[in-house]
């Protein structure tokens, strides 16, 4: 167990992304079959929060990485916590916003992987795969069961405010949450942080607004 929770970084990670995508595909097929089971959704959301809290505590124990990498300021972590809180409080409009954010964040995280540099087995490997997968699965179940309209102004205000807070904290902490300071190493190019703030914010606004127009009842027809 000590090895699983170690804090000394390795030179690389050995996460195999084809296997991660394969796991995600199988998991989403299962989620599709169970998409109307609200109890399963609640269990997933609680499990997702536990995973994120466990990761937070692991970072806190290390201290060296805690401030720069351990705070819940990445978009996927924000989405994970806020989906759970807003859904359980029955604020379905807010949960819809963070559901779309969780879907977008997971697809980007898997398409341009930037996992922590630890060889398996390690807690960051597990949370990278399970956290993102549970996030997208829970998000799709929320959007299937409690779909709400998101107006453009609501999306703009929430996205710009959230990213502005992340942007300021990055400057204060010399961190890179949300990749608003610089893009992951897997990207071939980079941009100044103000450009990233506006570019990522506008990209999220556009994607969330367009995706929220999708009628999931047509995409995922009910056979109940």
PyMOL commands that set and color helices and strands:
alter all, ss='L'
color gray80, all
select helices_A, chain A and resi 17-33+38-62+66-70+75-88+92-111+123-145+152-173+177-179+193-212+216-219
alter helices_A, ss='H'
color red, helices_A
deselect
rebuild
show_as cartoon
